[in-house]
Amino acid sequence: MANGDTIIEHRLDAEGADQLLLTGVNDRNMQELQRLFGIRTVLRRDHLILSGSVEEVERAVPVVQHLIELARLRVPFDSPDIARFAEGMESLGPDGVVQPDDEEFRIALPGSRKVISPKSEGQRQYLQAIFENDVVIGIGPAGTGKTYLAVACAVDALYKKRVRRIILARPAVEAGENLGFLPGDLQEKVDPYLRPLYDALEDMMPPDRVRRALEDATIEIAPLAYMRGRTLSDAFVILDEAQNATTAQMKMFLTRLGLNSRVVITGDKTQIDLGRPSDSGLLEVERILADVDGIAIAYLDGKDVIRHRLVKDIIRAYEQAGDDPRDESDDERASG
């Protein structure tokens, strides 16, 4: 705050809001508001008092009002969400923040008592695309919830008996490593590549139900190569890390689609680990399937990152530098 700025106080009605949810553990949410806007916050009975310069308070008020409304509806949020709300409002106004009462895009998972909802406009559009199309291609950087939201939709469809099984696939390609150099049998070799999919499932379903579903093949997690020759009917199918699928693998995967099946393909074009990035099937489907009826392409970006706030800063720094994390490994391969 600049010297000489007039300090004002602004009172916001917080009646009915869950105060712990609003302030956060150890007042973490209030500290985040102070970091973002330079204001002071005091919760006094049913009012939240903001103090600071006129400009600082005016910027903070719509964000804080949104937090109060979330706390009234008992919709959980944490400090990284606050920065995303603020960025959305500054760039797009009130429409830049997903409204908490939009039940159309809320996914309630009874087994885990979780309620999963989009936390940004990009995530809302991504979920809408999944709800309205048979094939959805979600493209965006790390941390934007591409896989997590897709798995949530799959589990929701399974609970509601819209499909009979979930199939989760990934190319077994990571940072130039070779499966043959890993210890163990084939399943033990590929499990580390599929671990993020197990993690997402275990966050949404009770562990015993995940185990039973894997045992009776209600849920199948497998490398992409295992899809060849199959017809995937009555299933919710997710291909994760699709940037590492070759063009031939991508065509093979898409032509597995059977009756009453949904497909979600997720990928990050900046993290291609193939020997030649131009071989990525994700790049090809983005180009050739954009105008096919029933197929939607949803784009997410840095504004949709829901991991640690530094992830967003890291992505922005790479974009500004114009550097591609693949460059170093490509140079090493060329010189090797």
N, C-alpha and C positions, 0 to 999 in steps of 0.2 A: 504494500500500500504506500503510495507516494505521500511525502510530507505535505500537510496542508489540505488533504482530502477530507471532506466532511464525512463524519461517521454517522450512519443511520441505523435504526433498528427496524426490522420487519417481522411481524408476528404471523405465523401460519397456524391454522387450526389443525391439530393432530388428534382430535377426539376420535376414539374408536380404533386408532392405529396400535398395532402390537409394538410396544415401545422397545423391546429387546431387538425385534427384527429391524426396526427403524434405525436404532443407534448402532447396532452391531455389537459383537462381543468386545468388551473393553473399549467401547465407543469407537470402534474401527471405522464405521461408516461416517461418523462425524469428523474424524481425522482426515478421511479422504476428501470430504467436502472442503475442509480448510485447505488441504493441499491443492485442490483443483481451482478454487475460487478466491482463496485468501480471506475467507470470512471466518467469524466465530459463530458457534452454534451452542445454544442452551435449550435443553428440553425442560420446560417448566409446566408441570401438570399436563394439560391438554393443548399446550402451545409449544411450537418450536420457534425459537427466536433467532433470527439471523442478524448479525451486525457486521458492518464493513462499509466501504465506500459505496456510493450510489451505483456505480457501474458494476462492482463486484456482486452486490446483492441482487441487482436486476438480472444478471446472468445466472445466479444460483437459484432464484425463486422457482422457475418452471421445473428444474431438475428435482428440487426438494419436494415440490408438490407431487411429482410423479412417485417419489419414494414413499411419501405419506400414503398415497393411494394404494401402492403395492402392499404396504404394511397393514392397511385396513382390510385388504382382501386376503391377507395371510399368504401372499405370493413371495416365496423366498428370493433374496438377492444378496449379493455381497459387494465388497468394495470395488473389485474390478468392473462389476456391472455399472457402477455409478459413473466411472469414466466413460464407458460406452454410451450411457444415456446422455451425458453431457456433450459428447462429440456428435451424436446423432441430432440433438437439438440445435447445436450451433451450425451444423451444415444443412439440415433440412427443416428446421423448426419443429413444432410439435409432432409432425408426421414422421420425424426421424426416429421416434421411439415406439416400439411395439406396445400397444395398450394391454394392460393386464387382464381386462375383462373380455378379451377376444377368445371365447371358449372354443371357437372353431379350430384353433391351432394348438390347443392344449391336449397333451396325451397323458392320461392317468393310467398308471401301471399298478393294478391291484396287488400283485404279488410282492412288490417292494414298497408299496404305498408312496411311490414317487409320482410327482406331477411334472412333466417335462414340457416346456413351452419355449418358443423362440425368444431370443434375447436381443435381436436386432432385426431391422427390416430385411436384410439379406437372408437371414435364417427363416423369417416368415415366408418370403417368396419361395425359398427352397422347399419348405414343408408343403406349401400350396401346390407346387409342381408335383411333389410325390403323391399328394392326395388326388390329383386330377389327371395324371398320366400313367401309362403302363410302363414306360421307360423314362428314367430321369438320369441325366448326367450332371453331377455336382462338381464344379471346378473351383478351387480356391486354395489359399495357403494353409499351412499348419495351424491348428487351433481354432478353426472356424466352425467346428461341430459337424462337419460333413458326415463322418462315419457314425458318430454318436446319435445324431438325429435319425439317420437312416436305420440304425439298429433299433431305435425306439419305435419307429413306424412298423418295423418288421415284428417286434414283440407284441405291439398293440394288435396288429392284424392276426397274429397267432392266437392271442387271448380271445379275440372276438370271432374266431373260427372263420375268418375270411380266407385264410390259407391253411393248409395242413402241415406245412413245414417251412423252416427257414434255412436257406443255404447261403453261407458266407464264404467268399473266395478271395484269394490274394495271389498275385504273382510271387513266386519264391525268388525274388531278386532284391538284394539290399546292398547298396553301396559297394558294388563290385565284388562281393564275396561269392564264394562257390560252395554250393551245398555239399559237394564231395569232400570238402575239407573239414566238415563238422562231424563230431563224434555221434555214435548211436545209429539206430535203424532209421528207416525213412521217416516214420512219424516223429521221432525225436529230432530229426534234422529240420523238419518243416515247422514244428510247433513254435519255435521262437519267432518266426515270421508272422504267425497267426495270433500271437499273444495279444495284440491290441483288440482283436475281435472278442477274445475270451473276456478281456477286461471290461469291455462295454456291456457284454451280456451279464456278467456277474454284478454289474452296478444296477441292473434293471430287473433281475430275477433272483429269487432265493437260490442259494448255492445248490440245495438238493434238487430243485426243479431243473436247474441248468444241467446237473449231472445226469438226471434221468432222461432229459430231452436229448442229450448227446448220445446216451447209450441206446435209445430206441430210434435214433436218426430223425427225430422230430426237428432237431437242429443239427446241421452238418457244417463243419468248418474244414475247408480243404484248400490245397493249392489250386490255382487256376488250371493247371495241366490236367487235374482229375476230372474236369468238366467235359473233356472230349468224348464224343459219341453218345452223350446223354440227352434226354429230353426233360427239361425242368418244368413240370406241370404242377399246378395248384400250390405254388411256392412263392415266397418273397425272397428274391435273390439279390445279394449285394456283392458287387465286385469292388473291393477296396484297393487303394494304391494303384489305380488303373493306369497311371502314367508309365508304369513299368511293365505293362502288357504290350507285346508287339502287335503290329497291325494284323498279323495272321491269328494271333491268340484272341484279339478283340472280336474279329469276325466270327471265329469259332464260338466264343462265349455268347454273343448276341443271337446267333442262330440256334442256341439251345432253348430259347424261350418257348414254353409250352402253354396250353390252355390254362386260363385263370392264374396267370403268374404275373408278378410285378418285378421289375428290375431297377435297381439303383446302382449307378456307377459313380465312384468318387475318385478324385485325383488332384494332384498338385503339379501343374506344368513346370514349376521351378525346381522340382526334385526328381528329375528323371535319372535313373541309375543304369539305363541301358548303355551298351557300348556306343551306339549312335543315337542321340536323342531324337533324331528325325524318324527313327523306327517306332516311336511311341504310338500305340493304337489310340490313346486318348486324343492326341493331336489330330489324328485322321477323322475320328468320329465327330469331333467338334466341327470339323470342316464339312463333312459330307452328310451328316444327319440332322443338321440344324433346321431344315425345312420339312422334315418328315412328320406327318400328322400322328399324334400320340406319343411323340418323343419330345421331351423338354430339356433344355440346357439351363441350369441355374448357376449363376456366378456369385461367389462370395469373395470378400476382400478383407483388408486389414481392419475395417470397421466392425467386422463380424467376429474377430478373434475373441475367444472366451477363456483363454488360458491366462497365465500371469501377464500383467500389463506390459512387462518388458518384451514379451513375444511380439506384440504389436509394434513396439519401437524397433525391434530387430528386423522385422519384415520391412518396415518403412526405410530403415537404414540401407538394406540391400537394394531396395528399389531406387533410392536416390543415388547410390553409388553405381548403379547399372551393372553390378557384378552378379554373376550366376554361380551359385555354389558348386556347380558341376565343372566349372572351368579347370580347377586345379587337378581333379581326377582325370579329366580328358587329356590334359597336357601330360600327366604321368603315363597314361596308357600309350600316348603317341611316342613318348621318348623311351618306353620300356621295351 
